[in-house]
Amino acid sequence: YDGSRYLAKIIASDELNDIALLKLVGMPEGRKLRPVQLAAPGDLLLGETVIVVGNPYGLGSTISRGVLSAVGRKIVYQGKVIFGDILQTDAPVYPGNSGGPLINIDGEMIGISAAVHREARGIGFAIPLQRVENTLAKWFVPERFGDVILGFIPGNERLDNGRIKLYVQEVTPDSPAWRSGMRAGMEI
């Protein structure tokens, strides 16, 4: 927002989900950036105002407005459903918006802009925040950063009653979590 530029190092990436975790390199000591506020996972309302933030065609810090048109859109490839949770918006999404936040009217991120329908302008798609958080959970396990092993990956989802459910996404066989009886799908 102030024109500063920094190199970024890829810490982790997930090609299928089109998500990467980057670490800024060379930031001055004490420099603080303001993080984007996150909505509660799954806290979505059809018709709510949404804002796409990005750099379409190199035009930095551009915003466009629309509504959340649909949730749970399916991406099908060769007859198989790849994703069943895509967000749809009528807010204009252009090249350069991909990777930018899709935010609600409260300024909270609900997803990451990903694509536009190739045959129809005004139909944009975003990766929902819940999938982003569950992908990050796979990356932020203790095993990735040290000589410790926990042996499970947490996940979260919003239930129909609005409650956030924390659960076990995966358990590494023969890990401490596995030996304790923890299994995928168990609620934490």
N, C-alpha and C positions, 0 to 999 in steps of 0.2 A: 504493500500500500504506500510505502514511502520511497519506492524506487530501488531499494537495496537488492542486491543480487548475491547469491551464495551458491557454491557448488553443493551437490547432494550425492551422498553415497547410498547405494541400495543395500538395505539391511536384510530385507526379505521380499519375495515376490510370489505371486500366485497368478500364473498366466491364464488359467481357466476363468478365475474370478475377475481378471483384469485389475488387480489391486497390488500395489507395492508399498512397502514401508521405507521411507527415506530418512536419512540423517543429514542435517545441514552441516557443512564443513566450512571452517574459517569464520564463523560468527565471532564478533568481538566479545571478549569476556564481559559478562554482566548484561549483554544484550538480551532482552526478553521479547518474545513474540506473543501475541494474544491468541490463545487457542480458540477454535470454533466451539461453540456450545453444542452439545448433542441432545437431541430429543430422546425421550424414553423409547427403547426399541419397540417397533410396532405401533407407536402412537401416531396413527395416520387417520385422516378424515377425508373421505372423498369430497372433492369440491373445495377443499381448503386452498387458500392462496399459497403458492410456492414461488420461490425465487431461484433462478439458475445464476450462478456466479462463475465467471471464467474469463478467458482471454480469446474470444472468437476472432479468427483471422489476425491475431497479434494485437488486438485492441484490448489492452490490459484493464482489469478491474471492471468488466462490463457485467451488468445485471439485466436479466429479463424476467418478466412476471407471467404467471399463468395459474392454473389450478392443478391439483392432483387429480388426474382423470381416471386412473385405475390402479389397483394393487393386485399382485398375484398374476401378472402377465407371464405367459410361458414362452420360453425360447426353445424351439424345436430344431434339431439338426439331424438329418438323415432318419427321420421318424422317431427320434428319441428326445424326450424332454430333458434339456440340459439344465434349465432353471425354471422354477415355477413361482418366483417371488418378485419379479421385476416390477418397478414402479413406472407408471406412465404419466406424462404431463403434456399439456398443450403449450407450456412455456417454450419459446424458441431455444433450441439447442443446436449450436453450430460447431464446425471444427474449431477446436481450441477450448470448448466448454468441457470436453471429456476430462474427467478427473477432478473437476471442480465440485463444490458442494451444491446439493439441492437443499434449500432451507425452507422452513415454514415461516409464517408471518411473525412468530416470536423470535426469529433469528437463530433457531436451533436446526442443526443439520439432521435431515431425515434420510439422506442418501447421497450417492456420488453419481453425477451425470456420466452417462456411458455412451449413448448413441442416439441417433435420430432415425426414424423410419425412412428407408431409402426412397420410397415412392410417395411419401406424403409429408410435406413440411408441416410443422405444428404437432407432430407426434414424436415426443422425445421419451427416452427411457433412462432410468437410473437404477443403480444397485442399491438395495435397501440397507439402511444402517444396521439392521440386525445381522445381515450377512457379513458386513464389514467387521462388526464387533466379534462375530464368531471366527472369522479369519484371523483377526488380531490375537484372539485367545490361543490359537494354534501356534502363533509366533512368540508369544510372551510366556512360554513355559520355562521353568527354571533350568531344564536340560539344555536349552539353547545358549545360556549365558554362563554356565558354570559346571562344576563337577558334582552336581546334585541331581537326583532323579525323583520326580514326583510320580510320574507314570500315567497321568490323565490330563485331558484337555477339557476345560469347562466350556459351556455354551449357555445361551440365554434365549428366551422367547417370551413374547407377550401372549398371555392367555386371553380367551374371550371375555373374561371378567375383569381384564385390565391388569391383573397381577403379573409380575415378571417372574418367570420360572427359571431358576438356574439348574442346569443339569449336566451330566457327564456326556460329552460328545464322543470321546474315544478313550480307551484304556490300553496302554502298552502291555502286551502279554509278559508275564513274569516280572512285572514292576512291583514296587511296594503297594501301589494302588490295587493292582490285580490280585496280589496275595492277600490283601485285606478284604477281598470280596467285591470291590467296586467294579461295576460293569456299565457299558454304554447305555444311556437312556435313564439311568438312576437320577432322581432329583437330589440336588444338594441342599 
